[in-house]
């Protein structure tokens, strides 16, 4: 739990009880990412976070208790749950844009997240998994849904030349999931040469670590989360191309670009926040069908009590690093 920015630790709390329409889930795995570091440091826009806070917006688990009126899940179901909690009533929700609900609410940001023994979730957000699905794969449904939403918005064409800027979790998942559209080539612009082999394992055909990259890409995906990466990404897409912005720089940072660049180059800018309920359901479907196995990018596992080591691995400047997860209940719940 992050009691306040800069203060983190494990706390003991009473067992959770589900109210009407709620379920209690015992997490199996919980991923951590750069956003969790920003939550810990206090770098997230205050409008999107409430402290004290149990971290964890990327997790999978098993249903442990169900409240009155819950019919879509049963005790013992292996599952994932959407962490964005849409109201379902505002204009945005009614149009299917649940990621930009007028009343922002999200587990691991404004509600208690999944980095603990139990998490309380509205039953309507819970999605059951097929028995054959690994809970480790399922723990990456959240970042995979974030990526899938951006790619669907960018609308890659079959045979497209794709650039991914950033070699972290989101970049690796972008390179992996864009394969659903059968691109002709996927180039990754990263900063760590040791990531090349992992990048190639998810479909990257060319991995480069300097900015001397031939441009002209049909689609360029910014997945690094720093302002300079936005400039780089936009500069490498062809005229008439599409830029998908996935990275989330810390609040308050800015980027300067030529004012006429977007019009003169006839660019489509597809910025994407989170995921919609529809995208989440589609991603769960792909996982349940065995078409995507995002757990392949997991490189580090730590027990919950070793959270400090997990964060240290996340901040390490060198070494192969894919997804870092906290192992809570594991495959057996």
C-alpha positions, -999 to +999 in steps of 0.1 A: +000+000+000+011+035-008+000+055+023+011+087+007+036+095-021+070+082-012+057+058+015+050+022+007+047-011+026+026-042+033-003-038+058-026-062+074-063-055+070-096-073+078-109-098+052-132-083+026-169-090+024-188-086-009-219-065-009-247-068-034-235-070-069-198-074-058-173-102-057-141-108-038-112-121-059-080-136-046-052-124-070-028-149-085-004-126-102-002-088-103+020-069-128+038-037-119+047-010-144+061+025-147+027+039-138+029+022-104+063+039-099+047+072-107+019+065-082+044+057-056+064+089-063+033+111-066+038+120-102+003+111-114-022+139-119-041+142-086-074+140-105-066+103-112-055+090-079-066+088-042-042+079-013-038+058+007-039+033-022-033-004-027-015-007-061-024-031-088-043-026-121-028-056-140-039-088-123-057-121-125-072-144-099-099-167-086-134-158-073-134-162-035-167-148-024-198-134-042-224-110-030-262-111-034-275-108-069-244-120-087-251-145-114-223-141-140-196-158-119-193-186-094-170-194-065-137-208-078-140-192-112-106-182-127-110-147-139-099-112-148-117-079-141-117-046-158-101-021-135-117+010-151-151+013-134-175+030-158-207+045-145-227+030-174-250+060-174-232+090-189-232+099-226-197+085-231-206+052-215-238+049-234-218+054-266-194+026-257-165+049-247-163+036-212-126+045-210-135+082-208-165+079-185-174+113-171-168+099-136-133+085-136-128+056-113-102+028-115-088+000-094-052+007-085-057+044-088-089+056-071-100+022-057-080-005-040-060-026-065-049-061-069-015-061-052-028-079-021-045-111-009-080-099-019-096-073-041-132-062-042-147-057-077-182-050-092-193-083-106-203-067-139-166-061-146-155-097-141-147-120-171-143-157-167-114-176-182-113-209-199-098-237-178-068-240-202-058-203-198-028-196-177-034-171-150+000-156-159-012-149-194-044-135-179-025-111-157-014-092-188-050-088-201-050-052-188-019-039-206-028-059-237-063-043-237-047-009-235-026-018-266-054-034-285-076-003-280-049+019-295-043-004-324-080-007-332-082+031-332-051+034-355-066+007-379-035-009-393-038-023-428-027-057-438+009-054-451+015-022-433+051-012-423+049-006-385+073+012-362+071+008-324+091+033-303+099+019-269+111-015-259+093-020-226+061-039-218+038-017-239+061-016-268+066-054-267+028-060-265+022-035-294+047-054-316+030-087-306-006-077-310-001-058-343+006-092-357-032-098-357-033-074-387-005-092-406+019-063-411+047-067-437+074-056-412+076-044-376+106-022-366+113-015-329+133+016-319+146+009-284+173+020-260+185-014-247+203-037-271+197-067-248+159-064-255+165-074-292+160-112-287+128-107-267+115-082-293+121-107-321+102-133-302+070-112-303+073-104-340+098-076-344+116-080-377+142-052-371+154-039-337+174-007-336+188+014-308+197+047-324+177+074-341+192+067-375+160+050-387+147+053-422+112+068-420+082+063-441+063+040-418+026+035-424+019+034-387+041+044-358+033+035-322+048+056-294+051+034-264+080+049-244+061+074-223+086+103-226+081+136-245+110+132-269+097+098-280+065+116-293+086+139-315+106+109-328+076+089-335+058+116-354+089+124-375+092+088-387+057+082-401+051+088-438+029+115-452-007+104-448+003+079-421-010+073-386+006+079-352-007+060-322+002+076-289+003+050-261+030+063-237+019+084-208+046+109-197+045+122-161+019+150-155+031+185-165+057+175-192+053+191-226+064+185-262+072+211-289+065+204-325+063+225-357+027+239-359+023+230-396+036+194-393+003+177-389-016+194-417+013+194-442+019+157-436-018+148-435-012+129-403-037+110-383-030+112-346-047+084-326-041+090-289-055+064-267-064+062-230-069+029-213-094+005-228-132+002-233-153-026-220-158-038-255-120-040-262-114-058-229-140-084-238-124-089-272-090-093-257-103-119-232-119-137-261-085-138-279-068-152-247-096-177-242-093-189-278-055-193-274-048-167-301-027-145-279-004-155-250+009-123-235+025-140-206+054-148-229+070-114-221+072-120-183+108-121-173+107-115-135+085-129-107+087-118-071+066-128-041+045-100-028+067-094+002+097-088-021+079-058-037+110-036-031+131-060-053+104-059-079+105-021-081+143-022-082+142-045-112+117-022-128+141+008-124+172-011-134+189+006-164+203-025-179+195-062-184+167-080-203+134-069-189+099-077-200+069-078-176+076-079-139+049-095-118+042-101-081+033-137-075+005-138-049-016-169-052+001-183-083-016-207-107-033-226-078-048-194-065 
